[in-house]
Structure formats: C-alpha cells, structure tokens
Amino acid sequence: MCTLVQGGLVIDTAPEVTVRPEADVLISDGRIVAVGPGLSAEGAEVIDARGRIVLPGFVDTHRHVWQAALRGIGNEGDLGYYFDHVMQARGTRYRPSDVAASNFIGALECLDGGITTVQDYSHVQGSASYGEAAVDALSRSGIRAVYGFGPSPLVGGTADPAALRQVVAAGSDRITVALASTGPAYAPFDVVEADWALAASLGLSVVTHIDRSEVTQTPITLLAEAGLLRPDTLYVHCNNLSDAELKLIADSGASVSIAPAVEARLEMGPPVAARLKALGVPVSLGIDTVTSAPGDMFSIMRQILALGYNAFTAPEVLQLATIAGAQALGFSDVGSLAVGNQADLILLRATDPNLAGGLTDPVATVVTSAHPGNVETVLVAGQLLKHNGHLTTPTYPEALAALTTATTHLFP
C-alpha cells in the first residue's frame, strides 16, 4: 500500500535540519521510499499537504503514561509531594484495568499532539498482569513505544525476572521493552547489579531515574566502578550530578532524558541541558508526568528556550524532540524523514492563526508557536492515526468511560 503526502513544506531533522518547500513524501509498506518534488505512484492514497508543515513525529523519551488518570494532582508541591500524593496515595491503588485505561488515553494524548514514539516508564507494577495490560493498551493505540517495566521506588527491590519475561513476550513490532530499574539513586547496589545483569541476559536496555537521592551522590561513579556503564542506558533528569558524573555518562555512550517542565515544577535541581551539551552528553526530551506538567512536546520545546538554554537554537531544539530522542531509545529508523525510515510523521496546519506568517522561518515557528491543536494528521508506520484534526480511534468513547471508571476507583 502506498501513500503520497503531497505538496507540503517538509522539515527534516537529520543529518541537519533542512526545509523543502512544496515537497512530497512517498510511503510504501509503512516506510519512506522517497522525499522530493513532483513524486507520483500509481494507485497511491494522496494526502493533500498544501498549506501544511510536514515533519517527523516527536519522540518522548520519558513519560509515566499510566498517570493519565491522575492529571494535575501533583501540581501543588515538590518531589516529596509527588511521592506522597501521586505515587503513594494513588499509585498504590491501581489495578491492571486502571493501567490499561490510563495507558490507552495517555497514548492517544501523545498521538493527538504529534508524539509518535514514547518511552513509557511504568513503575506501578504489582505483577506481570499490570505490564501486559499496559502493553496491550499501547498496542491498541497504534503508537510506537519502548515500554519500561519495573517496580515502584516505594517498594524497591529488583525487577521480577519471570514477570519481565512475560511482558517481553507481550511486545510487538511497535512495542519493545526495556528494564525500568529503580537504579543507584534509589536502591542498594546489589539490587542495581541484579537489574543490570537481568537486562543484559535478556538483551534489554535500561532506563533509570537519577534525581535527588538519599542513597548516593555519585551514582554514575558507582556504576563505573562496577563495570556497569553501558551505551544502551537512558538516565533521566540528572540535574544534581557533578560535571565529573555527567562526563562519565558521555564517555560511556549513554544518553540523558530531561523533562524541564517537571524538573522545574518539582524543584528537582538546576536546569541541566546546557551542561549536558557542553560536556558532550547526548540529550533528549521527556514529558515525564501530566500530574505536574503539560503532556505535549511543543510546551517542552518552549521550556528549553525559556529556561535560559542559550546554547540551543530552534533547529537544535527540534532535533532534541525528534532524532535525538530516537537515538536515545536505540532507534536507527525513526526521528527523521530519511529514505528507508519508518513513516512516522505529522502534518501541522500552517494556515492556523498562530502559525500564519511564520513560513519565513518555519523551524523557529514550529518550536516557538505551534501547539497540539495545529496537528492535523499523524501517521505511524504509514498508518493514519489522526486525520483532518481528529483521532481515528473508533473506540474513543469506550476509552473515556474506562478512564472514568478508573478515576472513580482511584479517588474514592
């Protein structure tokens, strides 16, 4: 099956950000086969992209998708408040059905705002059934995801090997699995060693929070001394790490996901993006949690510019939200419109009032002015998941009802 996205202003992100007016994107069997003017394919489904900005879908490298049912409840306090009121008071009440309802709506929220790939850090596990419910919901949404399975930091301990294997088996072409470890910031080091060994035995990447810690102030040094620094590790936040610790991450080839809106709201430490760039640490963007911050990538891109990150230009910020995120998650065929890549792309209405007049510098316009309401079309692997400004999900009313049931249970 072929799809021709025709006549749009095409912005690509690799190897550098480029703008191609009045260009086409030809898709076949879920992958990009050509980009340029005047393309054609007999029998192709045509998407009219005139007056539209076409760009790769955003990649969110850190999000607790299961918290969609808790939207806004963590906005009144710092990280301690989050642990008390989100993780403890509500997270411990979740059932697998609540995870499924939250993950489905959370994934649709991503797609609606142009996020086509998400790293779902799921630390609400009671058993494998929680993970299987989450993976099934992600699969039904159509999104591409790296599902991070691991225990809550409130419980601690190692990831359950049998449960993790069950969740890995539940994955699919679009849903892969990582081990979401409580890590050296929250767990004794024997737990860390067990998690890293389990991930290695299953060929999985590791994702872990590195924020304010009562366990150690030098978590990366501990990993280095134990020989556990790996390139396929994604460290999240890292606001309070020293330059020496961050340099260890850079030298290991690993990446850091920052969530500037949540980090600022929960008082997790000084902004770290500029230091990461200066030290050569690959950096990408995450939403983190909608309990304390907006759930769209446009808001996060503006946060990068607004928080004094003078080291980043608008094209560089767009790369953080796309190709850098793909690389952080280990994808070689996502995050840009290169021929052969997955056809994960979005179309924005350039004629909307907040984008009109912005085609002189369309990259800066997208980064500084666009919002989810401008997202008209979303494709993942060539599948049309949002069209004419509306999600194509036929079961959305039932999904809303399931989320209402979950919320009623979580807030008795």
C-alpha positions in Angstrom: 0.0 0.0 0.0 1.3 3.4 -1.0 0.6 6.9 0.5 1.7 10.1 -1.1 1.9 13.2 1.2 1.8 15.8 -1.4 2.9 19.5 -1.7 3.8 20.3 1.9 6.6 22.3 3.4 8.8 19.4 4.5 11.1 19.9 7.5 13.7 17.1 8.1 15.9 16.7 11.1 19.0 14.7 10.1 21.8 14.9 9.5 20.9 18.6 9.9 17.6 20.4 9.9 16.5 21.2 6.4 13.4 22.9 4.9 12.0 21.8 1.5 9.0 23.9 0.3 6.4 22.1 -1.9 7.8 18.7 -1.5 6.3 15.2 -1.3 6.8 12.2 0.9 6.1 8.8 -0.7 5.3 5.9 1.7 5.2 2.2 0.9 4.6 -0.6 3.3 5.0 1.7 6.3 8.3 3.1 5.2 9.5 6.3 3.5 10.7 5.5 -0.1 11.2 9.0 -1.5 11.2 12.7 -0.5 11.2 15.4 -3.1 9.1 17.5 -5.5 6.8 16.0 -8.1 6.6 12.5 -6.8 3.9 10.1 -8.0 2.8 6.5 -7.5 0.0 4.7 -9.3 -2.9 3.9 -7.0 -1.4 5.8 -4.0 -3.6 7.3 -1.4 -3.0 11.0 -1.6 -2.9 13.3 1.5 -3.0 16.9 0.4 -0.3 18.7 2.3 -0.6 22.1 0.7 -0.6 24.7 3.4 0.8 22.2 5.8 4.1 21.7 7.6 5.3 18.1 7.3 7.9 16.8 9.8 9.0 13.7 11.7 6.8 12.7 14.6 8.1 13.7 18.1 9.9 11.2 20.3 9.1 11.5 24.0 11.9 9.7 25.9 10.5 9.7 29.4 6.8 9.6 30.3 4.8 7.8 33.0 1.8 7.0 30.7 -0.1 5.3 33.5 -0.6 8.6 35.2 -3.0 9.9 32.7 -5.8 9.3 35.2 -4.1 11.5 37.7 -3.7 14.6 35.6 -3.0 17.8 37.5 -2.9 16.3 41.1 0.8 16.8 41.6 0.9 20.5 40.8 0.9 21.8 44.3 4.2 20.6 45.6 7.8 19.4 45.1 9.2 15.9 44.5 8.3 14.9 48.0 4.7 15.9 47.5 4.7 13.9 44.2 5.9 10.8 46.0 3.3 11.2 48.8 0.2 12.3 46.8 0.8 10.6 43.4 3.0 7.5 43.9 1.8 6.5 47.4 -1.8 7.8 47.8 -3.0 6.9 44.3 -0.3 4.7 42.6 -0.8 2.0 45.2 -4.5 1.8 44.4 -4.0 1.0 40.7 -5.4 -2.3 39.3 -4.4 -3.7 35.9 -7.6 -2.4 34.4 -6.7 1.2 35.6 -3.3 0.9 34.0 -4.9 -0.2 30.7 -7.4 2.7 30.8 -4.7 5.2 31.6 -2.2 3.9 29.1 -4.7 3.9 26.2 -5.8 7.5 26.8 -2.2 8.6 27.6 -1.0 7.1 24.3 -3.8 8.8 22.4 -2.9 12.1 24.1 0.6 11.6 22.7 -0.6 10.9 19.2 -3.1 13.8 19.2 -0.2 16.1 20.0 2.2 14.7 17.4 4.2 12.3 19.6 4.6 9.1 17.6 7.1 7.4 19.8 7.1 7.3 23.6 9.3 5.7 26.3 6.7 4.6 28.9 8.4 4.3 32.3 5.9 2.1 34.1 6.7 1.9 37.8 3.2 0.9 39.0 3.7 -2.8 38.8 2.0 -5.3 41.1 2.6 -8.3 38.8 3.1 -9.2 35.1 -0.6 -8.6 34.6 0.0 -4.8 35.0 2.7 -4.8 32.4 0.6 -6.9 30.0 -2.4 -4.6 30.4 -0.1 -1.6 29.7 1.5 -3.1 26.6 -1.9 -4.2 25.2 -3.2 -0.7 25.6 -0.2 0.8 23.9 -0.5 -1.7 21.1 -4.2 -0.9 20.6 -3.5 2.9 20.3 -1.1 2.4 17.4 1.8 4.3 19.0 5.4 3.2 18.8 6.7 2.7 22.3 9.6 1.5 24.5 7.8 0.1 27.5 9.9 0.3 30.7 8.9 -2.4 33.1 10.0 -2.2 36.7 9.0 -1.8 40.4 7.9 1.3 42.1 10.7 3.1 44.1 8.3 2.9 47.1 8.7 -0.9 47.1 12.2 -1.1 45.8 13.9 -4.4 45.0 14.8 -5.9 41.7 12.6 -6.3 38.7 10.8 -9.6 38.7 12.6 -11.8 36.1 9.6 -14.0 35.4 7.2 -11.1 35.1 9.7 -9.2 32.9 9.9 -12.2 30.5 6.1 -12.3 30.3 6.0 -8.7 29.4 8.7 -9.0 26.8 6.7 -11.8 25.2 3.7 -9.5 25.0 5.6 -6.9 22.9 5.2 -6.4 19.2 6.8 -4.7 16.2 5.9 -1.3 17.5 6.2 -2.1 21.3 9.6 -3.1 22.6 10.5 -3.5 26.2 13.2 -2.0 28.5 14.0 -2.7 32.1 13.0 0.3 34.2 15.3 0.0 37.2 15.0 1.9 40.5 18.7 2.2 40.0 21.6 3.6 42.0 19.6 6.7 43.1 17.0 4.7 45.0 18.2 1.1 45.6 21.1 -0.7 47.3 23.8 -1.6 44.9 23.1 -5.3 45.0 19.7 -4.5 43.5 21.3 -2.4 40.8 23.7 -5.2 39.9 20.9 -7.7 39.7 18.8 -5.4 37.4 21.7 -4.7 35.1 22.5 -8.4 34.9 18.9 -9.3 34.1 18.7 -6.7 31.4 21.9 -8.0 29.8 20.7 -11.6 29.9 17.5 -10.6 28.0 19.2 -8.2 25.7 17.2 -5.2 27.0 18.2 -1.6 27.5 18.0 0.0 30.9 16.2 3.3 31.9 16.5 4.7 35.3 15.8 7.9 37.3 18.9 9.8 38.5 17.5 12.6 40.7 17.8 13.7 44.3 19.0 10.7 46.2 19.4 9.6 49.8 21.4 6.6 48.7 24.4 8.2 46.9 25.6 11.5 45.4 27.8 9.6 42.9 25.5 7.1 41.2 27.4 7.1 37.9 30.7 6.6 39.6 29.3 3.5 41.4 28.2 2.1 38.1 31.6 2.8 36.5 33.5 1.2 39.4 31.3 -1.9 39.0 31.8 -2.0 35.2 28.1 -1.4 34.6 28.3 1.7 32.4 26.6 0.7 29.1 25.7 2.7 26.0 22.2 1.3 25.9 21.2 3.0 29.2 19.0 6.0 29.4 19.4 8.2 32.5 16.6 10.5 33.4 16.9 14.0 34.9 20.5 14.1 36.3 20.0 17.8 37.5 22.2 17.4 40.6 25.1 15.4 39.1 28.5 16.9 39.0 30.3 17.6 35.7 32.5 14.6 36.5 29.5 12.3 36.8 28.0 13.7 33.6 31.3 13.2 31.8 31.2 9.5 32.7 27.9 9.2 31.0 29.2 11.0 27.9 32.3 8.7 27.8 30.0 5.6 28.1 28.0 6.5 25.1 24.7 6.6 27.1 22.1 9.3 26.9 20.2 11.6 29.3 16.5 12.4 29.0 15.5 15.7 30.6 11.9 16.8 31.5 12.4 20.5 32.0 8.8 21.4 32.9 8.5 18.7 35.7 12.1 19.3 36.9 11.3 22.9 37.4 7.9 22.4 38.9 9.0 19.7 41.4 12.2 21.6 42.3 14.4 18.8 41.2 17.5 20.9 40.7 19.0 23.5 38.4 18.4 23.1 34.6 21.0 20.7 33.2 20.6 20.8 29.4 23.3 23.4 28.7 25.8 21.5 30.9 24.9 18.2 29.1 25.5 19.8 25.7 28.8 21.3 26.8 30.1 18.0 28.2 29.1 16.1 25.1 26.3 14.1 26.7 23.5 13.1 24.2 20.3 14.7 25.4 16.7 14.2 24.5 13.3 15.5 25.8 10.6 13.9 28.0 7.2 15.0 29.3 7.6 12.9 32.5 4.1 13.2 34.1 0.9 15.0 33.4 0.3 15.2 37.1 2.6 18.3 37.2 3.1 19.5 33.6 1.6 19.7 30.1 1.6 16.5 28.0 2.7 17.9 24.7 6.2 18.3 23.1 5.5 21.8 21.9 5.4 23.0 25.5 8.6 21.2 26.4 10.4 22.7 23.4 9.4 26.1 24.5 10.6 25.3 28.0 14.1 24.6 26.6 14.2 28.1 25.1 12.6 29.8 28.0 14.8 28.5 30.8 17.9 30.2 29.7 19.3 27.5 27.5 21.1 30.0 25.2 23.2 27.1 24.0 20.4 25.7 21.8 19.0 27.2 18.6 15.5 26.4 17.4 16.7 23.8 14.9 18.7 22.1 17.7 15.6 22.0 19.9 13.6 20.4 17.1 16.3 17.8 16.9 16.1 17.1 20.6 12.4 16.4 20.2 12.9 14.1 17.2 16.1 12.5 16.0 18.0 12.8 19.3 15.1 11.1 21.1 15.1 8.3 18.6 18.8 7.8 19.0 18.5 7.8 22.8 16.0 4.9 22.6 18.1 3.0 20.2 16.1 3.5 17.0 18.1 3.9 13.8 15.0 4.3 11.6 12.9 6.8 13.5 13.1 10.5 14.1 13.8 11.8 10.6 12.4 11.5 7.1 15.3 9.6 5.6 14.5 7.2 2.9 14.0 3.7 4.4 12.9 5.1 7.8 9.6 4.3 9.4 6.9 6.5 8.1 6.2 8.2 11.4 5.3 11.8 10.5 3.0 14.6 11.3 1.3 17.5 9.5 0.6 20.9 11.0 -1.8 23.4 9.5 0.5 26.4 8.6 -2.6 28.4 7.9 -3.8 28.4 11.5 -3.7 32.0 13.1 -0.8 31.1 15.5 1.4 29.8 12.6 0.3 32.2 9.8 3.1 34.4 8.6 5.7 32.0 10.0 7.0 30.4 6.9 9.9 32.8 6.6 11.5 30.7 9.4 9.2 27.6 9.7 11.5 25.8 12.1 11.5 28.6 14.6 7.8 29.0 14.1 7.2 25.3 15.0 9.4 25.4 18.1 8.1 28.7 19.4 4.5 29.0 18.3 2.9 25.6 17.5 0.6 23.6 19.7 -1.3 20.3 19.6 -4.3 21.9 18.0 -2.3 22.6 14.9 -1.6 18.8 14.4 -3.9 17.8 11.6 -2.5 14.5 10.6 -0.4 11.8 12.3 1.0 8.6 10.8 2.9 5.8 12.5 4.5 3.2 10.2 2.3 4.7 7.5 -0.9 4.1 9.5 -3.2 7.1 9.6 -3.9 7.6 13.4 -5.1 11.3 13.2 -6.8 12.8 10.1 -8.5 16.1 9.5 -7.7 17.1 13.1 -9.3 14.1 14.7 -8.0 10.8 16.1 -9.1 7.8 14.0 -9.6 5.6 17.1 -13.1 4.2 16.8 -13.3 3.2 20.5 -12.6 6.6 22.0 -16.0 6.9 23.8 -15.5 3.5 25.4 -11.9 4.5 26.4 -13.2 7.7 28.1 -15.7 5.6 30.0 -13.0 3.2 31.1 -10.8 6.1 32.3 -13.8 7.5 34.3 -14.2 4.1 35.9 -10.5 4.1 36.8 -10.6 7.6 38.2 -13.7 6.8 40.3 -11.8 3.9 41.8 -8.6 5.9 42.4 -10.4 8.8 44.1 -13.0 7.1 46.3 
